[in-house]
Amino acid sequence: MPKVSPNKTVEGLLGGVLTTTGLAISLAPWLTPFDLIHSACLGLLLSLTGFIGDVNISAVKRDLGIKDSGTILPGHGGILDRIDSLTYTAPLFFHFTVYFYYQGQLL
């Protein structure tokens, strides 16, 4: 990890996991059909896979020799740096929701 994204820290990962899981638990009753256990599990999964998506896109950019993916957001490295975690979390959220709450209703 230090070669791919040297500014990432264990403290940042743990802070992100705690914040995301806490927000998932507190906001799930108003935004989703998830119960307490599912919202806690999903918050934990989304925070970890968001980190993996961020590191994955950082590795791709490093392999391609690209520092920033755009200039629309000054100082942020581009739009891709704002949505890189969604490469893993969006499909995970969709499939988690369909599997536990809408299985059989989509057909």
N, CA, C and O atoms as a GROMACS GRO file, in nm:
protein
  428
    1MET      N    1   0.079  -0.119   0.000
    1MET     CA    2   0.000   0.000   0.000
    1MET      C    3   0.085   0.128   0.000
    1MET      O    4   0.046   0.224  -0.066
    2PRO      N    5   0.197   0.133   0.070
    2PRO     CA    6   0.275   0.257   0.069
    2PRO      C    7   0.327   0.297  -0.069
    2PRO      O    8   0.344   0.416  -0.096
    3LYS      N    9   0.351   0.200  -0.156
    3LYS     CA   10   0.398   0.233  -0.292
    3LYS      C   11   0.285   0.287  -0.379
    3LYS      O   12   0.309   0.370  -0.466
    4VAL      N   13   0.164   0.242  -0.355
    4VAL     CA   14   0.051   0.283  -0.437
    4VAL      C   15  -0.002   0.418  -0.392
    4VAL      O   16  -0.022   0.507  -0.475
    5SER      N   17  -0.025   0.434  -0.264
    5SER     CA   18  -0.082   0.557  -0.211
    5SER      C   19  -0.019   0.585  -0.074
    5SER      O   20  -0.075   0.546   0.028
    6PRO      N   21   0.094   0.653  -0.072
    6PRO     CA   22   0.170   0.669   0.053
    6PRO      C   23   0.102   0.754   0.159
    6PRO      O   24   0.142   0.748   0.275
    7ASN      N   25   0.002   0.833   0.126
    7ASN     CA   26  -0.064   0.918   0.224
    7ASN      C   27  -0.176   0.849   0.300
    7ASN      O   28  -0.235   0.909   0.390
    8LYS      N   29  -0.206   0.725   0.267
    8LYS     CA   30  -0.310   0.651   0.338
    8LYS      C   31  -0.252   0.600   0.470
    8LYS      O   32  -0.138   0.554   0.476
    9THR      N   33  -0.332   0.608   0.576
    9THR     CA   34  -0.288   0.562   0.707
    9THR      C   35  -0.388   0.464   0.765
    9THR      O   36  -0.505   0.461   0.725
   10VAL      N   37  -0.342   0.386   0.860
   10VAL     CA   38  -0.430   0.293   0.930
   10VAL      C   39  -0.533   0.372   1.010
   10VAL      O   40  -0.649   0.331   1.020
   11GLU      N   41  -0.491   0.484   1.067
   11GLU     CA   42  -0.584   0.568   1.144
   11GLU      C   43  -0.696   0.620   1.055
   11GLU      O   44  -0.812   0.623   1.096
   12GLY      N   45  -0.660   0.662   0.933
   12GLY     CA   46  -0.761   0.710   0.838
   12GLY      C   47  -0.859   0.601   0.800
   12GLY      O   48  -0.979   0.624   0.790
   13LEU      N   49  -0.807   0.480   0.779
   13LEU     CA   50  -0.894   0.367   0.746
   13LEU      C   51  -0.989   0.338   0.862
   13LEU      O   52  -1.109   0.321   0.840
   14LEU      N   53  -0.937   0.332   0.983
   14LEU     CA   54  -1.022   0.303   1.099
   14LEU      C   55  -1.125   0.414   1.122
   14LEU      O   56  -1.240   0.387   1.155
   15GLY      N   57  -1.083   0.539   1.104
   15GLY     CA   58  -1.178   0.650   1.117
   15GLY      C   59  -1.288   0.643   1.013
   15GLY      O   60  -1.404   0.668   1.043
   16GLY      N   61  -1.251   0.607   0.890
   16GLY     CA   62  -1.349   0.592   0.784
   16GLY      C   63  -1.446   0.477   0.811
   16GLY      O   64  -1.566   0.489   0.786
   17VAL      N   65  -1.393   0.367   0.860
   17VAL     CA   66  -1.478   0.251   0.892
   17VAL      C   67  -1.577   0.287   1.002
   17VAL      O   68  -1.696   0.257   0.991
   18LEU      N   69  -1.529   0.351   1.108
   18LEU     CA   70  -1.619   0.388   1.219
   18LEU      C   71  -1.723   0.490   1.176
   18LEU      O   72  -1.841   0.479   1.211
   19THR      N   73  -1.680   0.590   1.099
   19THR     CA   74  -1.774   0.693   1.054
   19THR      C   75  -1.879   0.636   0.960
   19THR      O   76  -1.998   0.662   0.976
   20THR      N   77  -1.836   0.559   0.862
   20THR     CA   78  -1.929   0.503   0.765
   20THR      C   79  -2.026   0.405   0.831
   20THR      O   80  -2.146   0.407   0.801
   21THR      N   81  -1.976   0.321   0.919
   21THR     CA   82  -2.064   0.226   0.987
   21THR      C   83  -2.164   0.300   1.077
   21THR      O   84  -2.281   0.264   1.080
   22GLY      N   85  -2.118   0.401   1.148
   22GLY     CA   86  -2.208   0.480   1.232
   22GLY      C   87  -2.315   0.551   1.152
   22GLY      O   88  -2.432   0.553   1.191
   23LEU      N   89  -2.276   0.610   1.040
   23LEU     CA   90  -2.374   0.676   0.954
   23LEU      C   91  -2.472   0.577   0.892
   23LEU      O   92  -2.591   0.607   0.879
   24ALA      N   93  -2.422   0.460   0.854
   24ALA     CA   94  -2.510   0.358   0.798
   24ALA      C   95  -2.615   0.314   0.899
   24ALA      O   96  -2.733   0.299   0.866
   25ILE      N   97  -2.573   0.294   1.022
   25ILE     CA   98  -2.666   0.251   1.127
   25ILE      C   99  -2.768   0.361   1.156
   25ILE      O  100  -2.887   0.333   1.172
   26SER      N  101  -2.722   0.486   1.163
   26SER     CA  102  -2.814   0.594   1.200
   26SER      C  103  -2.906   0.638   1.087
   26SER      O  104  -3.019   0.681   1.112
   27LEU      N  105  -2.861   0.630   0.961
   27LEU     CA  106  -2.942   0.678   0.850
   27LEU      C  107  -3.026   0.570   0.782
   27LEU      O  108  -3.122   0.601   0.711
   28ALA      N  109  -2.991   0.444   0.802
   28ALA     CA  110  -3.061   0.335   0.734
   28ALA      C  111  -3.212   0.333   0.758
   28ALA      O  112  -3.286   0.307   0.663
   29PRO      N  113  -3.260   0.358   0.879
   29PRO     CA  114  -3.406   0.353   0.898
   29PRO      C  115  -3.483   0.454   0.813
   29PRO      O  116  -3.599   0.430   0.779
   30TRP      N  117  -3.421   0.566   0.778
   30TRP     CA  118  -3.490   0.668   0.698
   30TRP      C  119  -3.468   0.653   0.548
   30TRP      O  120  -3.548   0.701   0.469
   31LEU      N  121  -3.360   0.586   0.508
   31LEU     CA  122  -3.325   0.582   0.367
   31LEU      C  123  -3.335   0.446   0.302
   31LEU      O  124  -3.340   0.436   0.179
   32THR      N  125  -3.338   0.340   0.380
   32THR     CA  126  -3.334   0.204   0.325
   32THR      C  127  -3.433   0.114   0.399
   32THR      O  128  -3.486   0.152   0.503
   33PRO      N  129  -3.456  -0.004   0.345
   33PRO     CA  130  -3.541  -0.102   0.416
   33PRO      C  131  -3.461  -0.188   0.514
   33PRO      O  132  -3.516  -0.283   0.569
   34PHE      N  133  -3.333  -0.158   0.538
   34PHE     CA  134  -3.245  -0.244   0.616
   34PHE      C  135  -3.278  -0.238   0.765
   34PHE      O  136  -3.314  -0.133   0.818
   35ASP      N  137  -3.265  -0.354   0.831
   35ASP     CA  138  -3.276  -0.356   0.975
   35ASP      C  139  -3.140  -0.322   1.037
   35ASP      O  140  -3.044  -0.294   0.964
   36LEU      N  141  -3.129  -0.324   1.169
   36LEU     CA  142  -3.008  -0.281   1.237
   36LEU      C  143  -2.887  -0.367   1.201
   36LEU      O  144  -2.779  -0.314   1.174
   37ILE      N  145  -2.904  -0.498   1.201
   37ILE     CA  146  -2.791  -0.587   1.172
   37ILE      C  147  -2.743  -0.569   1.028
   37ILE      O  148  -2.623  -0.560   1.004
   38HIS      N  149  -2.836  -0.564   0.934
   38HIS     CA  150  -2.797  -0.547   0.794
   38HIS      C  151  -2.732  -0.412   0.770
   38HIS      O  152  -2.636  -0.402   0.693
   39SER      N  153  -2.783  -0.307   0.833
   39SER     CA  154  -2.723  -0.175   0.811
   39SER      C  155  -2.582  -0.169   0.871
   39SER      O  156  -2.494  -0.106   0.812
   40ALA      N  157  -2.560  -0.232   0.984
   40ALA     CA  158  -2.426  -0.236   1.044
   40ALA      C  159  -2.330  -0.316   0.954
   40ALA      O  160  -2.217  -0.272   0.930
   41CYS      N  161  -2.374  -0.431   0.907
   41CYS     CA  162  -2.290  -0.512   0.818
   41CYS      C  163  -2.260  -0.439   0.688
   41CYS      O  164  -2.147  -0.440   0.640
   42LEU      N  165  -2.361  -0.375   0.632
   42LEU     CA  166  -2.341  -0.304   0.507
   42LEU      C  167  -2.250  -0.183   0.527
   42LEU      O  168  -2.168  -0.154   0.440
   43GLY      N  169  -2.264  -0.112   0.637
   43GLY     CA  170  -2.175   0.000   0.665
   43GLY      C  171  -2.030  -0.045   0.674
   43GLY      O  172  -1.941   0.021   0.621
   44LEU      N  173  -2.008  -0.156   0.740
   44LEU     CA  174  -1.872  -0.211   0.750
   44LEU      C  175  -1.820  -0.254   0.613
   44LEU      O  176  -1.707  -0.222   0.576
   45LEU      N  177  -1.903  -0.326   0.538
   45LEU     CA  178  -1.862  -0.371   0.404
   45LEU      C  179  -1.835  -0.253   0.310
   45LEU      O  180  -1.736  -0.254   0.236
   46LEU      N  181  -1.923  -0.154   0.312
   46LEU     CA  182  -1.905  -0.040   0.221
   46LEU      C  183  -1.779   0.040   0.255
   46LEU      O  184  -1.710   0.087   0.165
   47SER      N  185  -1.750   0.055   0.383
   47SER     CA  186  -1.630   0.130   0.419
   47SER      C  187  -1.504   0.057   0.376
   47SER      O  188  -1.410   0.120   0.327
   48LEU      N  189  -1.501  -0.073   0.393
   48LEU     CA  190  -1.382  -0.150   0.354
   48LEU      C  191  -1.368  -0.158   0.202
   48LEU      O  192  -1.258  -0.144   0.149
   49THR      N  193  -1.478  -0.182   0.132
   49THR     CA  194  -1.468  -0.191  -0.014
   49THR      C  195  -1.447  -0.054  -0.078
   49THR      O  196  -1.388  -0.044  -0.186
   50GLY      N  197  -1.493   0.052  -0.013
   50GLY     CA  198  -1.463   0.186  -0.061
   50GLY      C  199  -1.314   0.214  -0.055
   50GLY      O  200  -1.258   0.274  -0.147
   51PHE      N  201  -1.250   0.172   0.052
   51PHE     CA  202  -1.105   0.185   0.065
   51PHE      C  203  -1.034   0.104  -0.044
   51PHE      O  204  -0.939   0.152  -0.105
   52ILE      N  205  -1.081  -0.017  -0.068
   52ILE     CA  206  -1.021  -0.101  -0.172
   52ILE      C  207  -1.037  -0.037  -0.309
   52ILE      O  208  -0.943  -0.038  -0.389
   53GLY      N  209  -1.154   0.019  -0.338
   53GLY     CA  210  -1.176   0.087  -0.466
   53GLY      C  211  -1.084   0.206  -0.482
   53GLY      O  212  -1.031   0.229  -0.591
   54ASP      N  213  -1.064   0.283  -0.374
   54ASP     CA  214  -0.974   0.397  -0.378
   54ASP      C  215  -0.831   0.354  -0.408
   54ASP      O  216  -0.765   0.412  -0.494
   55VAL      N  217  -0.785   0.252  -0.340
   55VAL     CA  218  -0.648   0.203  -0.362
   55VAL      C  219  -0.636   0.141  -0.501
   55VAL      O  220  -0.532   0.156  -0.566
   56ASN      N  221  -0.738   0.074  -0.546
   56ASN     CA  222  -0.735   0.012  -0.679
   56ASN      C  223  -0.720   0.118  -0.788
   56ASN      O  224  -0.635   0.103  -0.877
   57ILE      N  225  -0.799   0.223  -0.783
   57ILE     CA  226  -0.789   0.329  -0.884
   57ILE      C  227  -0.656   0.402  -0.871
   57ILE      O  228  -0.599   0.443  -0.972
   58SER      N  229  -0.606   0.419  -0.749
   58SER     CA  230  -0.473   0.480  -0.731
   58SER      C  231  -0.365   0.395  -0.798
   58SER      O  232  -0.272   0.448  -0.859
   59ALA      N  233  -0.378   0.263  -0.787
   59ALA     CA  234  -0.280   0.175  -0.852
   59ALA      C  235  -0.290   0.184  -1.003
   59ALA      O  236  -0.188   0.184  -1.072
   60VAL      N  237  -0.410   0.191  -1.057
   60VAL     CA  238  -0.428   0.205  -1.202
   60VAL      C  239  -0.366   0.335  -1.249
   60VAL      O  240  -0.295   0.337  -1.350
   61LYS      N  241  -0.394   0.444  -1.178
   61LYS     CA  242  -0.338   0.574  -1.216
   61LYS      C  243  -0.186   0.573  -1.207
   61LYS      O  244  -0.119   0.630  -1.293
   62ARG      N  245  -0.131   0.508  -1.106
   62ARG     CA  246   0.015   0.500  -1.092
   62ARG      C  247   0.076   0.420  -1.206
   62ARG      O  248   0.179   0.458  -1.260
   63ASP      N  249   0.012   0.308  -1.243
   63ASP     CA  250   0.061   0.228  -1.356
   63ASP      C  251   0.060   0.305  -1.486
   63ASP      O  252   0.149   0.289  -1.569
   64LEU      N  253  -0.042   0.389  -1.505
   64LEU     CA  254  -0.054   0.467  -1.628
   64LEU      C  255   0.028   0.596  -1.624
   64LEU      O  256   0.040   0.665  -1.725
   65GLY      N  257   0.085   0.627  -1.508
   65GLY     CA  258   0.165   0.747  -1.495
   65GLY      C  259   0.082   0.874  -1.490
   65GLY      O  260   0.128   0.981  -1.531
   66ILE      N  261  -0.040   0.864  -1.440
   66ILE     CA  262  -0.130   0.978  -1.432
   66ILE      C  263  -0.137   1.025  -1.287
   66ILE      O  264  -0.168   0.947  -1.198
   67LYS      N  265  -0.107   1.151  -1.264
   67LYS     CA  266  -0.116   1.206  -1.128
   67LYS      C  267  -0.259   1.246  -1.095
   67LYS      O  268  -0.315   1.204  -0.994
   68ASP      N  269  -0.318   1.327  -1.181
   68ASP     CA  270  -0.455   1.373  -1.162
   68ASP      C  271  -0.540   1.330  -1.280
   68ASP      O  272  -0.492   1.320  -1.393
   69SER      N  273  -0.668   1.304  -1.251
   69SER     CA  274  -0.756   1.259  -1.358
   69SER      C  275  -0.841   1.371  -1.415
   69SER      O  276  -0.934   1.346  -1.492
   70GLY      N  277  -0.811   1.494  -1.378
   70GLY     CA  278  -0.886   1.607  -1.431
   70GLY      C  279  -0.858   1.734  -1.352
   70GLY      O  280  -0.791   1.730  -1.249
   71THR      N  281  -0.911   1.845  -1.401
   71THR     CA  282  -0.888   1.974  -1.335
   71THR      C  283  -1.019   2.043  -1.296
   71THR      O  284  -1.017   2.160  -1.258
   72ILE      N  285  -1.130   1.975  -1.304
   72ILE     CA  286  -1.259   2.036  -1.271
   72ILE      C  287  -1.264   2.074  -1.123
   72ILE      O  288  -1.317   2.180  -1.088
   73LEU      N  289  -1.211   1.989  -1.036
   73LEU     CA  290  -1.207   2.017  -0.893
   73LEU      C  291  -1.063   2.049  -0.854
   73LEU      O  292  -0.985   1.956  -0.830
   74PRO      N  293  -1.025   2.174  -0.845
   74PRO     CA  294  -0.887   2.209  -0.813
   74PRO      C  295  -0.844   2.154  -0.677
   74PRO      O  296  -0.916   2.166  -0.578
   75GLY      N  297  -0.725   2.094  -0.674
   75GLY     CA  298  -0.672   2.039  -0.550
   75GLY      C  299  -0.723   1.903  -0.512
   75GLY      O  300  -0.684   1.849  -0.408
   76HIS      N  301  -0.810   1.846  -0.592
   76HIS     CA  302  -0.869   1.715  -0.559
   76HIS      C  303  -0.825   1.604  -0.652
   76HIS      O  304  -0.862   1.489  -0.631
   77GLY      N  305  -0.748   1.633  -0.753
   77GLY     CA  306  -0.702   1.528  -0.843
   77GLY      C  307  -0.803   1.485  -0.946
   77GLY      O  308  -0.781   1.387  -1.017
   78GLY      N  309  -0.913   1.555  -0.956
   78GLY     CA  310  -1.012   1.523  -1.058
   78GLY      C  311  -1.133   1.449  -1.004
   78GLY      O  312  -1.137   1.407  -0.889
   79ILE      N  313  -1.231   1.436  -1.091
   79ILE     CA  314  -1.357   1.370  -1.055
   79ILE      C  315  -1.334   1.224  -1.017
   79ILE      O  316  -1.399   1.173  -0.925
   80LEU      N  317  -1.244   1.157  -1.084
   80LEU     CA  318  -1.219   1.015  -1.056
   80LEU      C  319  -1.178   0.993  -0.911
   80LEU      O  320  -1.214   0.892  -0.851
   81ASP      N  321  -1.104   1.087  -0.854
   81ASP     CA  322  -1.066   1.074  -0.714
   81ASP      C  323  -1.184   1.092  -0.619
   81ASP      O  324  -1.176   1.050  -0.504
   82ARG      N  325  -1.290   1.152  -0.663
   82ARG     CA  326  -1.410   1.169  -0.580
   82ARG      C  327  -1.501   1.048  -0.588
   82ARG      O  328  -1.575   1.021  -0.494
   83ILE      N  329  -1.496   0.975  -0.699
   83ILE     CA  330  -1.589   0.863  -0.716
   83ILE      C  331  -1.520   0.727  -0.724
   83ILE      O  332  -1.585   0.627  -0.755
   84ASP      N  333  -1.389   0.722  -0.698
   84ASP     CA  334  -1.317   0.596  -0.713
   84ASP      C  335  -1.369   0.486  -0.622
   84ASP      O  336  -1.368   0.369  -0.660
   85SER      N  337  -1.414   0.520  -0.504
   85SER     CA  338  -1.466   0.416  -0.413
   85SER      C  339  -1.596   0.355  -0.464
   85SER      O  340  -1.630   0.242  -0.428
   86LEU      N  341  -1.668   0.429  -0.547
   86LEU     CA  342  -1.794   0.377  -0.600
   86LEU      C  343  -1.775   0.259  -0.695
   86LEU      O  344  -1.869   0.185  -0.721
   87THR      N  345  -1.654   0.240  -0.747
   87THR     CA  346  -1.630   0.127  -0.837
   87THR      C  347  -1.656  -0.006  -0.768
   87THR      O  348  -1.689  -0.105  -0.832
   88TYR      N  349  -1.640  -0.008  -0.637
   88TYR     CA  350  -1.668  -0.130  -0.561
   88TYR      C  351  -1.797  -0.118  -0.480
   88TYR      O  352  -1.873  -0.215  -0.470
   89THR      N  353  -1.823  -0.002  -0.423
   89THR     CA  354  -1.935   0.009  -0.330
   89THR      C  355  -2.072   0.012  -0.398
   89THR      O  356  -2.168  -0.043  -0.343
   90ALA      N  357  -2.083   0.073  -0.514
   90ALA     CA  358  -2.214   0.081  -0.581
   90ALA      C  359  -2.266  -0.058  -0.619
   90ALA      O  360  -2.381  -0.089  -0.589
   91PRO      N  361  -2.185  -0.143  -0.685
   91PRO     CA  362  -2.236  -0.278  -0.714
   91PRO      C  363  -2.264  -0.360  -0.587
   91PRO      O  364  -2.359  -0.437  -0.582
   92LEU      N  365  -2.179  -0.343  -0.485
   92LEU     CA  366  -2.200  -0.415  -0.360
   92LEU      C  367  -2.333  -0.375  -0.296
   92LEU      O  368  -2.410  -0.461  -0.254
   93PHE      N  369  -2.360  -0.245  -0.289
   93PHE     CA  370  -2.486  -0.197  -0.231
   93PHE      C  371  -2.605  -0.250  -0.310
   93PHE      O  372  -2.703  -0.295  -0.250
   94PHE      N  373  -2.598  -0.246  -0.442
   94PHE     CA  374  -2.708  -0.296  -0.525
   94PHE      C  375  -2.734  -0.444  -0.499
   94PHE      O  376  -2.848  -0.484  -0.474
   95HIS      N  377  -2.630  -0.525  -0.506
   95HIS     CA  378  -2.650  -0.669  -0.491
   95HIS      C  379  -2.689  -0.708  -0.349
   95HIS      O  380  -2.768  -0.800  -0.330
   96PHE      N  381  -2.636  -0.639  -0.250
   96PHE     CA  382  -2.676  -0.662  -0.111
   96PHE      C  383  -2.825  -0.635  -0.094
   96PHE      O  384  -2.897  -0.715  -0.035
   97THR      N  385  -2.871  -0.523  -0.147
   97THR     CA  386  -3.011  -0.484  -0.135
   97THR      C  387  -3.102  -0.583  -0.207
   97THR      O  388  -3.204  -0.625  -0.152
   98VAL      N  389  -3.067  -0.620  -0.328
   98VAL     CA  390  -3.149  -0.714  -0.404
   98VAL      C  391  -3.151  -0.851  -0.337
   98VAL      O  392  -3.257  -0.913  -0.327
   99TYR      N  393  -3.037  -0.897  -0.290
   99TYR     CA  394  -3.030  -1.031  -0.230
   99TYR      C  395  -3.113  -1.039  -0.102
   99TYR      O  396  -3.187  -1.136  -0.082
  100PHE      N  397  -3.101  -0.941  -0.016
  100PHE     CA  398  -3.167  -0.949   0.115
  100PHE      C  399  -3.309  -0.893   0.119
  100PHE      O  400  -3.387  -0.930   0.206
  101TYR      N  401  -3.345  -0.805   0.025
  101TYR     CA  402  -3.474  -0.738   0.037
  101TYR      C  403  -3.564  -0.747  -0.086
  101TYR      O  404  -3.685  -0.729  -0.072
  102TYR      N  405  -3.512  -0.773  -0.202
  102TYR     CA  406  -3.596  -0.773  -0.322
  102TYR      C  407  -3.577  -0.898  -0.407
  102TYR      O  408  -3.611  -0.897  -0.526
  103GLN      N  409  -3.526  -1.003  -0.351
  103GLN     CA  410  -3.503  -1.125  -0.426
  103GLN      C  411  -3.635  -1.182  -0.475
  103GLN      O  412  -3.728  -1.203  -0.397
  104GLY      N  413  -3.642  -1.206  -0.602
  104GLY     CA  414  -3.762  -1.262  -0.662
  104GLY      C  415  -3.863  -1.159  -0.706
  104GLY      O  416  -3.955  -1.192  -0.781
  105GLN      N  417  -3.850  -1.035  -0.661
  105GLN     CA  418  -3.946  -0.931  -0.697
  105GLN      C  419  -3.908  -0.858  -0.825
  105GLN      O  420  -3.990  -0.785  -0.881
  106LEU      N  421  -3.784  -0.876  -0.872
  106LEU     CA  422  -3.739  -0.804  -0.991
  106LEU      C  423  -3.774  -0.876  -1.122
  106LEU      O  424  -3.767  -0.818  -1.230
  107LEU      N  425  -3.812  -1.002  -1.111
  107LEU     CA  426  -3.841  -1.078  -1.233
  107LEU      C  427  -3.984  -1.066  -1.276
  107LEU      O  428  -4.023  -1.125  -1.377
   0.00000   0.00000   0.00000
